[in-house]
């Protein structure tokens, strides 16, 4: 028996580390943030899981966590690799690590993160780009300040516009006239206000309900814009209309109007200014150059169409038909120049790494990005809501960037690639209380990837093997891995491939890109809005994991879901694949202020670590429902005592995780529905839910 199988596993300690890491994941574990991927798990949690899978029940994980470990001779497989958290944490501990994902964007990102990254070669390649294509791109982001002096543009401000259904005049979809503010308004209450009459931009104060334009004297409420929710009001004929009906009346996606800019003067001062005629003329010049260079084959642009899906439907509803529609003409020109310049780099590892970085830049430089304001990273990337939500007031950032802008190629080169290299040389762990911050507890990353996916052993000691494909058919030798540790998709949450196609449309233009596919979607992807289909696909992967797992090996995965059907689907997959859940451990998962969680009434901030073994003999019974409820109650009390504030849904997932340990037959699957009803109070509680541990919010 291993520590993680017992109630002695210190999930409170792991949760405390996870809480700290979740606030700055990209700083504490930059190796997993070289490129965008969704639902990234926390490295400290997976280090704890891997150690818990190898330590004896009597071991002190809080002490072992900060030690160097050389767990050579042991092999870990992750069938849903994603951003590579399991692979990276296993490599740090000395395991041989095998990672597989069905999406090529995920695999290429991990190849970059763990492959040969040479700081000198990357700096040389970056310097070459800066002196060449970088100068050309910087020229696209020049303007004049309030004194008429030449200056750099940090950001251009745009607004979506649609025709009024009554008078046909274009209507700017401003939700309010406040176009900029600080992330900390209590400390810095200054806001930037756009005059709806003359277009001037002037300062105001956070919370004011009346403003007077300094240029034309108009008095207005800066909080009351033209568009709110699904409706907009025409300022000319005063007709209120549905925005989507106005979009449907046109054959193309909505137009966007350039109305403002934030510039950096030669004195180093930031100025908010209206867009002037020279700004519009510069943009028209970009449109002409883009058309000319595209027609003559000087640059390549994405050609892939959007395909209908759960996460693309909103964009399609606004007539975004092809992936290049997500960019304005200046962005397309700058990005095409940049990608072409990167593809000309001769050093292959440096070129591949910068291609991955370029792909990451895309999420900050498109018409779905918006302005967060000052006081934090100014660009809100397009995936902050986990859906392709059209932005009515998009922000156009300087693609190459300046020292005072964000979301640019030059900024991300430093904050992503160079930071990842530093971490690879000296991997550190999150503050462990008295142990201090930034403690190095692992040797450097090797920077070596094994060239071939193994069909037979033995595996290279501490080797890293990566592959792209269906994890229901790994082609790995039977009984060849010691642990399977993973984080499977949530069946009705983020459809990764639908979103990854945004990156794929550009990636296939690179030398190593796959130009034969029109999407990264696959019928084998374990992602489905139907729980029964999800359970079948997940069972196929878990069954394959059972084949390649040694008889005494562990299958461990993290999971959470707010509804009983999500847990039933997982239970069906585990049972059908021949596993039994021996325990479940609740751990802190994500920062609770992340956009999808902050908008939820009862956000889930816990993951359940589900610990499984192969089912060796038929068992008529596991723990009883009462025993599972009591175990869940004790675990919630432990988290409560540790200071973690739990929502009702947090408590629900702890209970559901413990109910997994009771399942030995299909007839027992209804326990999730029964528990769910008891939790909601719509049926007489059949489980004894002691107060206040279950059914109450500890806040």
C-alpha positions as CSV (number, residue, x, y, z in Angstrom):
1,X,0.0,0.0,0.0
2,X,1.2,3.5,-0.8
3,X,0.7,6.7,1.2
4,X,-1.8,8.2,-1.3
5,X,-4.1,5.2,-0.8
6,X,-4.5,6.0,2.9
7,X,-6.2,8.8,4.9
8,X,-2.8,9.7,6.2
9,X,-2.1,11.5,2.8
10,X,-1.6,15.2,3.8
11,X,-3.9,16.8,1.3
12,X,-4.1,19.9,3.5
13,X,-0.4,20.5,3.1
14,X,-0.7,20.0,-0.7
15,X,-3.7,22.3,-0.8
16,X,-1.7,25.0,1.0
17,X,1.1,24.9,-1.6
18,X,-1.5,24.8,-4.4
19,X,-3.2,27.9,-3.0
20,X,0.1,29.8,-3.2
21,X,1.0,28.4,-6.6
22,X,-2.4,29.2,-8.1
23,X,-2.0,32.9,-7.8
24,X,1.1,33.0,-10.0
25,X,1.2,29.7,-11.8
26,X,3.3,31.1,-14.7
27,X,5.9,32.3,-12.3
28,X,6.1,29.2,-10.0
29,X,6.0,26.7,-12.9
30,X,6.9,28.6,-16.1
31,X,7.8,25.3,-17.8
32,X,4.1,24.6,-18.3
33,X,3.2,28.1,-19.6
34,X,5.3,28.4,-22.7
35,X,2.0,28.1,-24.7
36,X,-1.7,28.3,-23.9
37,X,-3.5,25.1,-22.9
38,X,-6.7,24.7,-21.0
39,X,-7.4,23.5,-17.4
40,X,-3.7,23.4,-16.5
41,X,-3.2,21.6,-13.3
42,X,-0.9,22.7,-10.5
43,X,2.6,21.3,-10.4
44,X,2.8,21.2,-6.6
45,X,-0.3,19.0,-6.6
46,X,1.1,16.5,-9.1
47,X,4.5,16.4,-7.3
48,X,2.6,15.5,-4.2
49,X,0.6,12.9,-6.1
50,X,3.7,11.2,-7.5
51,X,5.4,11.2,-4.2
52,X,2.3,9.8,-2.5
53,X,2.3,7.0,-5.1
54,X,5.8,5.9,-4.1
55,X,6.1,6.6,-0.4
56,X,5.1,4.2,2.4
57,X,2.0,5.0,4.5
58,X,4.3,5.9,7.4
59,X,6.3,8.5,5.4
60,X,6.2,12.2,6.1
61,X,5.3,13.8,2.7
62,X,5.8,17.3,4.2
63,X,9.4,16.5,4.7
64,X,9.9,14.4,1.5
65,X,8.3,17.1,-0.7
66,X,11.4,19.3,-0.4
67,X,14.0,16.6,-0.9
68,X,15.8,15.6,-4.0
69,X,14.5,12.2,-5.3
70,X,16.0,9.9,-7.8
71,X,13.1,7.5,-8.5
72,X,15.0,5.8,-11.4
73,X,13.6,2.5,-12.7
74,X,10.0,3.7,-12.3
75,X,7.8,4.7,-15.2
76,X,4.8,7.1,-15.3
77,X,2.4,7.5,-18.2
78,X,0.0,10.4,-18.8
79,X,-2.6,9.6,-21.5
80,X,-4.1,13.1,-21.4
81,X,-0.8,15.1,-21.3
82,X,-2.1,18.6,-22.0
83,X,0.5,21.1,-21.0
84,X,2.8,18.3,-19.6
85,X,2.4,18.8,-15.9
86,X,2.7,15.1,-15.0
87,X,5.6,14.6,-17.4
88,X,7.5,17.5,-16.0
89,X,7.0,16.7,-12.3
90,X,7.8,13.0,-13.0
91,X,11.1,14.1,-14.7
92,X,12.1,16.2,-11.8
93,X,11.6,13.2,-9.5
94,X,13.7,10.9,-11.6
95,X,10.9,8.9,-13.2
96,X,10.9,7.8,-16.8
97,X,8.0,9.9,-18.2
98,X,5.7,9.1,-21.1
99,X,3.1,11.6,-22.3
100,X,0.5,11.3,-25.0
101,X,-2.2,13.6,-26.2
102,X,-4.6,13.5,-29.1
103,X,-4.1,17.2,-30.0
104,X,-1.0,18.2,-31.9
105,X,-0.9,21.7,-30.5
106,X,-0.6,20.3,-26.9
107,X,2.2,17.9,-28.0
108,X,4.2,20.6,-29.9
109,X,4.0,22.9,-26.9
110,X,5.3,20.3,-24.6
111,X,8.1,19.4,-27.1
112,X,9.2,23.0,-26.9
113,X,9.0,23.2,-23.1
114,X,11.0,20.0,-22.5
115,X,13.2,19.9,-25.6
116,X,16.6,21.5,-26.4
117,X,16.3,25.2,-25.5
118,X,19.7,27.0,-25.7
119,X,19.6,30.5,-24.3
120,X,22.5,31.7,-26.5
121,X,20.9,30.4,-29.7
122,X,17.5,31.9,-28.8
123,X,19.0,35.3,-27.9
124,X,20.9,35.3,-31.2
125,X,17.7,34.4,-33.2
126,X,15.7,37.0,-31.3
127,X,18.3,39.7,-32.0
128,X,18.2,38.8,-35.7
129,X,14.4,39.1,-35.7
130,X,14.5,42.4,-33.7
131,X,16.8,44.0,-36.2
132,X,14.8,42.8,-39.2
133,X,11.2,42.0,-39.1
134,X,10.9,43.6,-35.6
135,X,11.8,47.0,-37.1
136,X,9.2,46.6,-39.8
137,X,6.5,45.7,-37.2
138,X,7.4,48.5,-34.9
139,X,6.9,50.8,-37.9
140,X,3.3,49.7,-38.0
141,X,2.8,50.9,-34.4
142,X,3.9,54.5,-34.7
143,X,1.8,57.6,-34.3
144,X,1.9,61.2,-32.9
145,X,1.4,62.3,-29.4
146,X,-0.6,65.3,-28.2
147,X,2.2,67.6,-29.2
148,X,2.5,66.1,-32.7
149,X,5.8,64.3,-31.9
150,X,6.4,60.8,-33.3
151,X,5.7,58.1,-30.7
152,X,5.2,54.4,-30.2
153,X,1.6,53.1,-29.8
154,X,1.1,50.7,-27.0
155,X,-2.5,49.9,-27.8
156,X,-5.1,50.8,-30.4
157,X,-8.8,50.9,-29.2
158,X,-11.5,49.5,-31.5
159,X,-15.3,49.1,-31.2
160,X,-17.6,46.7,-33.0
161,X,-20.3,48.3,-35.0
162,X,-23.6,47.0,-36.6
163,X,-26.3,48.6,-38.7
164,X,-29.4,49.9,-36.9
165,X,-32.3,47.7,-38.0
166,X,-34.5,50.8,-38.4
167,X,-32.4,53.6,-39.9
168,X,-29.5,51.5,-41.2
169,X,-26.9,53.8,-39.7
170,X,-23.8,52.1,-38.1
171,X,-24.1,51.8,-34.3
172,X,-21.0,51.5,-32.1
173,X,-21.5,48.8,-29.5
174,X,-20.0,50.6,-26.5
175,X,-21.2,49.0,-23.2
176,X,-20.1,52.2,-21.4
177,X,-18.1,55.3,-22.1
178,X,-15.4,54.4,-19.7
179,X,-12.6,52.9,-21.9
180,X,-9.8,52.5,-19.3
181,X,-9.3,52.2,-15.6
182,X,-6.9,50.8,-13.1
183,X,-7.1,47.3,-11.7
184,X,-7.0,48.8,-8.2
185,X,-9.6,51.7,-8.3
186,X,-9.5,52.2,-4.5
187,X,-5.8,53.2,-4.8
188,X,-5.9,54.7,-8.3
189,X,-9.4,55.9,-9.1
190,X,-8.6,57.7,-12.4
191,X,-10.5,56.4,-15.4
192,X,-10.5,57.3,-19.0
193,X,-13.8,58.5,-20.5
194,X,-14.7,58.7,-24.2
195,X,-17.1,61.5,-25.2
196,X,-20.0,60.0,-27.2
197,X,-20.4,63.3,-29.2
198,X,-16.9,64.5,-30.3
199,X,-14.8,61.4,-29.5
200,X,-12.4,63.1,-27.2
201,X,-10.8,61.0,-24.4
202,X,-10.4,62.7,-21.0
203,X,-9.8,61.6,-17.4
204,X,-12.5,61.1,-14.8
205,X,-12.9,59.4,-11.4
206,X,-14.1,55.9,-10.7
207,X,-17.7,55.8,-9.7
208,X,-18.8,59.2,-11.0
209,X,-22.3,59.2,-12.6
210,X,-21.9,62.4,-14.5
211,X,-19.1,63.7,-16.8
212,X,-18.6,66.8,-18.8
213,X,-16.5,66.6,-22.0
214,X,-13.6,69.1,-21.9
215,X,-13.8,69.7,-25.6
216,X,-17.5,70.0,-26.5
217,X,-19.1,70.5,-23.1
218,X,-21.5,67.5,-23.4
219,X,-22.8,66.2,-20.1
220,X,-23.5,62.5,-19.8
221,X,-23.4,59.4,-17.6
222,X,-20.2,57.6,-18.4
223,X,-21.6,54.3,-17.2
224,X,-24.5,54.3,-19.7
225,X,-23.3,53.1,-23.1
226,X,-25.2,52.1,-26.2
227,X,-25.1,48.3,-25.9
228,X,-26.1,46.2,-23.0
229,X,-26.4,42.4,-23.1
230,X,-28.1,41.3,-26.3
231,X,-29.6,44.8,-27.1
232,X,-28.4,48.1,-28.4
233,X,-30.0,51.5,-28.8
234,X,-29.4,53.6,-31.9
235,X,-28.2,57.1,-30.9
236,X,-29.8,58.6,-34.0
237,X,-33.3,57.2,-34.3
238,X,-33.4,55.8,-30.7
239,X,-34.6,52.4,-31.9
240,X,-33.6,49.5,-29.6
241,X,-32.7,46.4,-31.4
242,X,-31.2,42.9,-30.9
243,X,-27.5,42.9,-31.8
244,X,-27.6,39.4,-33.3
245,X,-30.5,40.3,-35.6
246,X,-28.4,43.3,-36.8
247,X,-25.5,40.9,-37.4
248,X,-27.7,38.5,-39.3
249,X,-28.8,41.3,-41.6
250,X,-25.3,41.5,-43.0
251,X,-23.5,38.8,-45.1
252,X,-20.2,39.5,-43.2
253,X,-18.9,39.7,-39.7
254,X,-19.3,43.1,-38.0
255,X,-17.0,45.9,-38.9
256,X,-14.8,47.6,-36.3
257,X,-14.0,51.3,-35.9
258,X,-10.7,52.6,-34.6
259,X,-11.4,55.4,-32.1
260,X,-8.5,55.7,-29.7
261,X,-5.0,54.8,-28.8
262,X,-2.6,54.7,-25.8
263,X,0.8,56.0,-26.8
264,X,4.2,56.2,-25.1
265,X,5.7,59.6,-25.7
266,X,9.4,60.2,-26.2
267,X,9.5,61.4,-22.6
268,X,8.3,58.0,-21.4
269,X,4.8,59.3,-20.6
270,X,1.6,57.4,-21.4
271,X,-1.2,59.3,-23.1
272,X,-4.7,58.3,-24.0
273,X,-5.7,60.0,-27.3
274,X,-8.4,59.9,-29.9
275,X,-7.5,58.3,-33.2
276,X,-6.6,61.0,-35.8
277,X,-6.7,61.0,-39.5
278,X,-3.0,59.9,-39.8
279,X,-3.9,56.8,-37.7
280,X,-6.7,55.9,-40.1
281,X,-4.4,56.6,-43.1
282,X,-1.8,54.3,-41.6
283,X,-4.3,51.6,-41.1
284,X,-5.6,51.9,-44.7
285,X,-1.9,51.6,-45.8
286,X,-1.7,48.3,-43.9
287,X,-4.8,47.0,-45.7
288,X,-3.3,47.8,-49.1
289,X,0.1,46.2,-48.2
290,X,-1.7,43.1,-46.9
291,X,-3.7,42.7,-50.1
292,X,-0.6,43.3,-52.3
293,X,1.7,40.9,-50.4
294,X,-0.9,38.2,-50.2
295,X,-1.6,38.4,-53.9
296,X,2.1,38.1,-54.8
297,X,2.7,35.2,-52.3
298,X,5.1,37.2,-50.2
299,X,3.2,36.2,-47.0
300,X,0.9,33.3,-46.0
301,X,-2.3,33.7,-44.1
302,X,-4.6,31.1,-42.4
303,X,-7.1,29.5,-44.7
304,X,-9.0,27.2,-42.4
305,X,-12.7,27.5,-41.8
306,X,-14.3,27.5,-38.4
307,X,-16.4,24.4,-37.8
308,X,-19.6,24.3,-35.8
309,X,-19.1,23.2,-32.2
310,X,-19.9,23.9,-28.5
311,X,-17.1,26.5,-28.2
312,X,-17.2,28.0,-31.7
313,X,-21.0,28.6,-32.0
314,X,-20.9,32.1,-30.5
315,X,-18.2,33.3,-33.0
316,X,-20.1,31.7,-35.9
317,X,-23.2,33.5,-34.8
318,X,-21.3,36.8,-35.3
319,X,-20.3,35.6,-38.9
320,X,-16.7,34.8,-38.0
321,X,-16.3,32.1,-40.7
322,X,-12.6,31.6,-41.1
323,X,-9.8,31.9,-38.6
324,X,-8.3,34.9,-40.3
325,X,-11.5,36.8,-39.5
326,X,-10.3,36.9,-35.9
327,X,-7.7,39.6,-36.8
328,X,-7.7,43.1,-38.3
329,X,-5.5,43.8,-41.3
330,X,-2.6,45.4,-39.4
331,X,-2.5,42.3,-37.1
332,X,-2.5,40.0,-40.1
333,X,0.3,41.9,-41.7
334,X,2.4,42.0,-38.6
335,X,1.8,38.4,-37.6
336,X,2.5,37.1,-41.2
337,X,5.7,39.1,-41.3
338,X,6.8,37.7,-37.9
339,X,6.0,34.1,-38.7
340,X,7.8,34.3,-42.0
341,X,10.9,35.8,-40.3
342,X,10.9,33.0,-37.7
343,X,10.6,30.3,-40.4
344,X,13.8,31.6,-42.0
345,X,15.8,31.0,-38.8
346,X,18.4,28.3,-39.6
347,X,18.9,26.8,-36.1
348,X,16.1,24.3,-35.9
349,X,15.6,24.1,-32.1
350,X,15.5,27.9,-31.9
351,X,13.2,28.2,-34.8
352,X,10.8,25.6,-33.4
353,X,10.8,27.3,-30.0
354,X,10.1,30.7,-31.5
355,X,7.3,29.2,-33.6
356,X,5.7,28.0,-30.4
357,X,6.2,31.4,-28.9
358,X,4.6,33.0,-32.0
359,X,1.6,30.7,-31.6
360,X,1.3,31.9,-28.0
361,X,1.4,35.5,-29.1
362,X,-1.8,34.9,-31.1
363,X,-4.1,34.7,-28.1
364,X,-3.2,38.3,-27.1
365,X,-3.3,39.8,-30.6
366,X,-6.7,39.4,-32.2
367,X,-10.1,40.9,-32.3
368,X,-11.3,38.9,-29.3
369,X,-8.7,40.3,-26.9
370,X,-9.8,43.2,-24.7
371,X,-8.4,45.9,-22.3
372,X,-8.0,45.0,-18.6
373,X,-6.7,48.5,-17.9
374,X,-3.5,49.5,-16.0
375,X,-2.1,48.1,-12.9
376,X,-1.8,44.6,-14.3
377,X,-1.2,43.0,-17.6
378,X,-3.2,45.2,-19.9
379,X,-4.3,42.7,-22.4
380,X,-7.1,40.3,-21.5
381,X,-6.5,37.3,-23.8
382,X,-9.2,35.8,-25.9
383,X,-9.6,32.6,-23.9
384,X,-10.3,34.3,-20.5
385,X,-13.9,32.9,-20.7
386,X,-12.9,29.5,-22.1
387,X,-15.2,30.2,-25.1
388,X,-14.8,32.2,-28.4
389,X,-16.8,35.2,-27.2
390,X,-16.8,38.1,-29.7
391,X,-15.4,41.2,-28.1
392,X,-17.4,44.4,-28.7
393,X,-14.5,46.7,-27.7
394,X,-11.4,44.9,-28.7
395,X,-7.8,46.0,-27.9
396,X,-5.1,45.9,-30.6
397,X,-1.8,45.5,-28.9
398,X,1.6,46.4,-30.4
399,X,2.6,42.9,-31.9
400,X,6.3,43.4,-31.4
401,X,5.9,45.4,-28.2
402,X,7.7,47.9,-26.0
403,X,9.0,47.7,-22.5
404,X,5.7,49.1,-21.2
405,X,3.3,47.0,-23.2
406,X,2.0,43.5,-22.7
407,X,1.0,40.5,-24.7
408,X,3.7,41.1,-27.4
409,X,6.3,38.9,-29.0
410,X,9.2,40.7,-27.2
411,X,7.5,40.6,-23.8
412,X,6.5,37.0,-24.0
413,X,10.0,36.0,-25.2
414,X,11.3,37.2,-21.9
415,X,8.4,36.2,-19.6
416,X,7.8,32.8,-21.2
417,X,10.8,31.3,-23.0
418,X,13.6,32.8,-21.0
419,X,11.8,32.3,-17.7
420,X,11.2,28.6,-18.7
421,X,14.9,28.2,-19.4
422,X,15.8,29.6,-16.0
423,X,13.4,27.2,-14.4
424,X,14.7,24.2,-16.3
425,X,18.2,24.9,-15.1
426,X,17.1,25.2,-11.4
427,X,13.6,23.8,-10.8
428,X,12.2,25.2,-7.6
429,X,9.2,24.5,-5.4
430,X,6.6,26.8,-3.9
431,X,7.1,28.4,-0.5
432,X,6.9,25.7,2.1
433,X,6.4,27.9,5.1
434,X,9.6,27.9,7.2
435,X,11.5,26.3,4.3
436,X,11.5,29.6,2.4
437,X,10.5,30.4,-1.2
438,X,12.2,29.2,-4.3
439,X,13.7,26.0,-2.8
440,X,15.5,23.9,-5.5
441,X,14.5,20.3,-5.0
442,X,15.3,18.7,-8.3
443,X,18.2,18.4,-10.8
444,X,18.0,20.4,-14.0
445,X,15.8,19.2,-16.8
446,X,17.8,17.1,-19.3
447,X,16.6,19.0,-22.4
448,X,16.5,15.7,-24.2
449,X,13.5,14.0,-25.7
450,X,13.6,10.4,-26.8
451,X,13.1,10.2,-30.6
452,X,10.8,7.2,-30.9
453,X,7.7,6.3,-29.1
454,X,8.5,2.8,-27.6
455,X,6.7,-0.3,-28.7
456,X,8.8,-2.4,-26.5
457,X,11.2,-2.0,-23.5
458,X,13.3,-1.2,-21.8
459,X,12.8,2.5,-21.4
460,X,15.6,5.0,-21.1
461,X,16.2,5.9,-17.4
462,X,14.7,9.4,-16.7
463,X,13.8,9.6,-20.4
464,X,11.0,11.7,-21.7
465,X,8.8,10.1,-24.4
466,X,6.1,12.2,-26.2
467,X,3.5,11.2,-28.7
468,X,0.5,12.5,-30.5
469,X,-2.4,10.1,-30.9
470,X,-5.4,8.2,-29.4
471,X,-4.5,7.0,-25.9
472,X,-7.0,4.1,-26.2
473,X,-4.3,2.6,-28.5
474,X,-0.9,3.5,-27.1
475,X,1.1,0.6,-28.6
476,X,3.1,0.5,-25.4
477,X,4.2,-2.9,-24.1
478,X,1.8,-4.7,-21.7
479,X,2.5,-4.3,-18.0
480,X,5.3,-1.8,-18.7
481,X,4.5,1.2,-16.6
482,X,4.3,1.6,-12.8
483,X,2.0,4.5,-12.6
484,X,-0.7,6.2,-14.7
485,X,-1.2,9.7,-13.4
486,X,-3.4,12.1,-15.4
487,X,-6.1,14.8,-15.5
488,X,-8.8,13.7,-18.0
489,X,-11.1,16.2,-19.7
490,X,-14.4,17.1,-18.1
491,X,-17.0,15.9,-20.5
492,X,-19.1,19.1,-21.0
493,X,-16.7,21.8,-20.1
494,X,-13.9,23.1,-22.4
495,X,-13.7,21.4,-25.8
496,X,-10.0,21.7,-26.3
497,X,-9.7,20.9,-30.0
498,X,-12.4,23.4,-31.0
499,X,-10.3,26.1,-29.4
500,X,-6.9,24.7,-30.4
501,X,-7.9,25.1,-34.0
502,X,-7.3,28.8,-33.6
503,X,-3.6,28.0,-33.1
504,X,-3.6,25.2,-35.6
505,X,-4.7,27.4,-38.5
506,X,-1.3,29.3,-38.2
507,X,0.8,26.3,-37.1
508,X,0.2,24.5,-40.3
509,X,1.9,27.3,-42.2
510,X,5.2,26.5,-40.5
511,X,7.8,24.1,-41.9
512,X,6.8,21.3,-39.5
513,X,3.1,22.0,-39.6
514,X,0.6,19.5,-40.8
515,X,-1.1,21.0,-43.8
516,X,-3.3,18.0,-44.6
517,X,-5.9,18.3,-41.8
518,X,-8.6,20.9,-41.6
519,X,-9.0,20.6,-37.8
520,X,-7.4,19.1,-34.7
521,X,-10.8,17.6,-33.8
522,X,-11.0,13.8,-33.6
523,X,-13.9,11.5,-33.1
524,X,-11.7,9.7,-30.6
525,X,-11.2,12.7,-28.4
526,X,-12.5,12.1,-24.9
527,X,-14.8,15.1,-24.9
528,X,-18.5,14.9,-25.3
529,X,-21.6,16.8,-24.2
530,X,-23.4,13.4,-23.8
531,X,-22.3,11.7,-20.5
532,X,-22.8,8.2,-21.9
533,X,-20.5,8.9,-24.9
534,X,-18.0,10.5,-22.6
535,X,-18.0,7.4,-20.3
536,X,-17.5,5.0,-23.3
537,X,-14.5,7.0,-24.6
538,X,-12.9,7.4,-21.2
539,X,-13.4,3.7,-20.5
540,X,-11.5,2.9,-23.7
541,X,-8.5,4.9,-22.5
542,X,-8.6,3.6,-19.0
543,X,-8.9,0.0,-20.3
544,X,-5.7,0.6,-22.3
545,X,-4.1,2.0,-19.2
546,X,-5.0,-1.2,-17.4
547,X,-3.3,-3.2,-20.1
548,X,0.0,-1.3,-19.9
549,X,-0.1,-0.9,-16.1
550,X,1.7,-3.4,-14.0
551,X,-0.5,-5.5,-11.7
552,X,0.6,-3.7,-8.6
553,X,0.5,-0.3,-10.3
554,X,-1.7,2.6,-9.5
555,X,-4.0,4.6,-11.7
556,X,-4.5,8.1,-10.2
557,X,-6.4,11.0,-11.8
558,X,-7.8,14.3,-10.8
559,X,-11.4,15.2,-11.4
560,X,-14.3,17.5,-10.4
561,X,-17.8,18.2,-11.6
562,X,-20.8,20.0,-10.2
563,X,-23.4,17.5,-11.4
564,X,-24.1,13.9,-10.5
565,X,-24.1,12.8,-14.1
566,X,-20.4,13.8,-14.5
567,X,-19.5,11.6,-11.6
568,X,-21.6,8.7,-12.8
569,X,-19.9,8.8,-16.1
570,X,-16.5,8.6,-14.5
571,X,-17.6,5.8,-12.2
572,X,-18.9,3.8,-15.3
573,X,-15.6,4.3,-17.1
574,X,-13.5,3.2,-14.1
575,X,-15.7,0.2,-13.4
576,X,-15.9,-0.9,-17.1
577,X,-12.1,-0.6,-17.5
578,X,-11.6,-3.1,-14.6
579,X,-10.5,-0.7,-11.9
580,X,-11.7,-0.1,-8.4
581,X,-11.3,3.2,-6.5
582,X,-9.5,2.6,-3.3
583,X,-9.6,6.2,-2.0
584,X,-10.1,9.8,-3.0
585,X,-8.2,12.9,-1.7
586,X,-9.5,16.5,-2.0
587,X,-6.9,19.1,-3.0
588,X,-7.0,22.8,-3.9
589,X,-7.2,23.1,-7.7
590,X,-7.5,26.6,-9.2
591,X,-7.5,30.2,-8.2
592,X,-11.0,31.0,-7.2
593,X,-10.9,34.5,-8.8
594,X,-10.3,33.0,-12.3
595,X,-13.0,34.3,-14.6
596,X,-15.1,31.1,-15.0
597,X,-15.0,30.5,-11.2
598,X,-15.6,34.1,-10.1
599,X,-18.8,34.1,-12.2
600,X,-20.2,31.0,-10.6
601,X,-22.6,31.2,-7.6
602,X,-21.0,28.2,-5.9
603,X,-17.5,27.8,-7.5
604,X,-15.6,24.6,-7.3
605,X,-12.0,25.2,-6.2
606,X,-11.2,21.6,-5.3
607,X,-10.0,18.7,-7.4
608,X,-10.6,15.2,-6.2
609,X,-7.5,12.9,-6.6
610,X,-9.1,9.5,-7.5
611,X,-6.8,6.6,-6.6
612,X,-7.5,3.3,-8.4
613,X,-6.1,-0.2,-8.5
614,X,-6.8,-3.1,-10.9
615,X,-9.7,-5.1,-9.7
616,X,-8.1,-8.5,-9.1
617,X,-11.1,-10.4,-7.7
618,X,-14.9,-9.9,-7.7
619,X,-15.9,-7.9,-4.6
620,X,-19.5,-7.8,-3.7
621,X,-19.2,-4.8,-1.5
622,X,-16.9,-1.8,-0.9
623,X,-17.3,0.7,1.9
624,X,-20.9,1.5,2.7
625,X,-22.6,4.8,1.8
626,X,-22.5,5.7,5.5
627,X,-18.8,5.0,5.8
628,X,-18.2,7.1,2.6
629,X,-20.2,10.0,4.0
630,X,-18.3,9.8,7.3
631,X,-15.0,9.8,5.5
632,X,-16.0,12.8,3.4
633,X,-17.1,14.6,6.5
634,X,-13.7,14.0,8.1
635,X,-11.9,15.3,5.1
636,X,-14.0,18.4,4.8
637,X,-13.3,19.1,8.5
638,X,-9.6,18.7,7.9
639,X,-9.7,21.3,5.1
640,X,-11.8,23.6,7.2
641,X,-9.4,23.3,10.1
642,X,-6.6,24.2,7.6
643,X,-8.3,27.4,6.8
644,X,-9.8,26.5,3.4
645,X,-13.2,28.1,2.7
646,X,-15.4,25.7,0.9
647,X,-18.5,26.3,-1.2
648,X,-21.4,24.0,-1.2
649,X,-20.2,22.6,-4.5
650,X,-16.7,22.0,-3.0
651,X,-18.4,19.9,-0.3
652,X,-20.5,18.1,-2.9
653,X,-17.4,17.0,-4.9
654,X,-15.7,15.7,-1.7
655,X,-18.7,13.6,-1.0
656,X,-19.0,12.4,-4.6
657,X,-15.3,11.5,-4.7
658,X,-15.7,9.4,-1.6
659,X,-18.8,7.7,-3.1
660,X,-16.6,6.4,-5.9
661,X,-14.9,4.1,-3.4
662,X,-18.2,2.3,-2.8
663,X,-18.9,1.4,-6.4
664,X,-18.5,-2.3,-7.2
665,X,-21.3,-2.8,-9.7
666,X,-23.5,-0.9,-12.1
667,X,-26.4,-1.2,-9.7
668,X,-24.6,1.1,-7.3
669,X,-24.2,4.0,-9.7
670,X,-27.5,5.6,-8.6
671,X,-25.8,6.7,-5.3
672,X,-24.7,9.9,-7.0
673,X,-28.2,10.9,-7.9
674,X,-29.4,10.0,-4.4
675,X,-26.7,12.0,-2.8
676,X,-27.3,14.9,-5.1
677,X,-31.0,15.0,-4.2
678,X,-30.1,14.9,-0.5
679,X,-27.7,17.8,-0.9
680,X,-30.3,19.9,-2.6
681,X,-33.0,19.0,-0.2
682,X,-35.5,17.8,-2.8
683,X,-35.8,14.4,-1.3
684,X,-35.6,13.1,2.3
685,X,-31.9,12.8,3.1
686,X,-31.0,9.2,2.9
687,X,-27.4,9.9,3.8
688,X,-26.6,11.2,7.2
689,X,-25.1,14.6,6.5
690,X,-23.8,16.0,9.8
691,X,-23.9,19.7,10.4
692,X,-22.0,21.9,9.7
693,X,-19.5,19.8,7.8
694,X,-21.8,19.0,4.8
695,X,-24.3,21.2,3.1
696,X,-23.1,24.5,4.4
697,X,-20.7,27.1,3.1
698,X,-17.9,27.7,5.6
699,X,-17.5,31.3,4.5
